[in-house]
Amino acid sequence: MKENEYEGWRIDRRIPVPTLMVLFVYSLGIVWWAATTEGRIGKLEADFKRQSSQSQTISSQDRRVTILETKIDNLSQDIRDLKNLIEKRYSTP
């Protein structure tokens, strides 16, 4: 083996310009793809955080609605009881 034969990789004038241009355009495409992917992931993360906070709000509102339903049911029963008492009082001569 010759000493100069395997020195390492080198770029010299034997590489055609169109090949270099294709590699450059390909590299730009990879950078563009990575940038758009990062942007989409960032948007998805922001949407996830927003939806998470909305689900917590909905959960607390659901608990409040359940409490209100219970109170309304109790009030309805109290009104029925009062109505029955009034009817009994005025129905007996």
PLY file of the C-alpha trace (Angstrom):
ply
format ascii 1.0
element vertex 93
property float x
property float y
property float z
element edge 92
property int vertex1
property int vertex2
end_header
0.00 0.00 0.00
1.10 3.44 -0.74
1.34 5.94 2.03
-0.80 8.60 0.32
-3.47 6.18 -0.87
-5.63 6.06 2.33
-5.18 9.43 4.00
-8.90 9.97 4.56
-11.83 11.64 2.90
-11.22 14.61 0.66
-13.38 16.74 -1.57
-11.70 17.57 -4.78
-12.70 18.84 -8.19
-13.71 15.39 -9.42
-17.13 15.65 -7.64
-19.61 17.08 -10.16
-21.30 20.39 -9.33
-24.84 18.97 -9.84
-24.12 16.35 -7.17
-23.04 19.07 -4.75
-26.15 21.07 -5.61
-28.41 18.05 -5.01
-26.76 17.44 -1.65
-27.19 21.11 -0.73
-30.87 21.16 -1.73
-31.42 17.88 0.09
-29.83 19.35 3.22
-32.05 22.41 2.97
-35.06 20.12 2.67
-34.08 18.26 5.82
-33.67 21.53 7.73
-37.04 22.80 6.46
-38.74 19.51 7.41
-37.21 19.58 10.90
-38.31 23.20 11.43
-41.90 22.52 10.38
-42.00 19.35 12.48
-40.77 21.26 15.52
-43.42 23.91 14.92
-46.18 21.32 14.67
-45.00 19.57 17.84
-44.92 22.91 19.67
-48.48 23.64 18.55
-49.64 20.19 19.65
-48.05 20.67 23.07
-49.77 24.05 23.47
-53.11 22.53 22.43
-52.62 19.70 24.91
-51.95 22.13 27.77
-55.01 24.19 26.82
-57.24 21.13 26.63
-55.89 19.83 29.91
-56.80 23.04 31.69
-60.22 23.02 30.03
-60.84 19.45 31.17
-59.99 20.45 34.74
-62.44 23.33 34.48
-65.13 21.04 33.07
-64.49 18.53 35.85
-64.95 21.17 38.55
-68.08 22.45 36.81
-69.42 18.91 36.63
-69.01 18.56 40.39
-70.80 21.88 40.92
-73.67 20.79 38.68
-73.99 17.54 40.62
-74.16 19.47 43.90
-76.79 21.81 42.45
-78.86 18.87 41.20
-78.80 17.34 44.67
-79.88 20.62 46.25
-82.67 21.06 43.70
-83.89 17.52 44.36
-83.96 18.25 48.09
-85.84 21.51 47.51
-88.33 19.73 45.26
-88.96 17.16 47.97
-89.40 19.94 50.56
-91.90 21.68 48.28
-93.84 18.43 47.87
-93.89 17.97 51.63
-95.15 21.53 52.14
-97.77 21.06 49.47
-98.98 17.87 51.15
-99.15 19.64 54.53
-101.15 22.50 53.05
-103.52 20.13 51.31
-104.07 18.14 54.52
-104.71 21.29 56.53
-107.31 22.69 54.15
-108.88 19.42 53.09
-110.08 18.44 56.57
-113.21 20.37 57.63
0 1
1 2
2 3
3 4
4 5
5 6
6 7
7 8
8 9
9 10
10 11
11 12
12 13
13 14
14 15
15 16
16 17
17 18
18 19
19 20
20 21
21 22
22 23
23 24
24 25
25 26
26 27
27 28
28 29
29 30
30 31
31 32
32 33
33 34
34 35
35 36
36 37
37 38
38 39
39 40
40 41
41 42
42 43
43 44
44 45
45 46
46 47
47 48
48 49
49 50
50 51
51 52
52 53
53 54
54 55
55 56
56 57
57 58
58 59
59 60
60 61
61 62
62 63
63 64
64 65
65 66
66 67
67 68
68 69
69 70
70 71
71 72
72 73
73 74
74 75
75 76
76 77
77 78
78 79
79 80
80 81
81 82
82 83
83 84
84 85
85 86
86 87
87 88
88 89
89 90
90 91
91 92
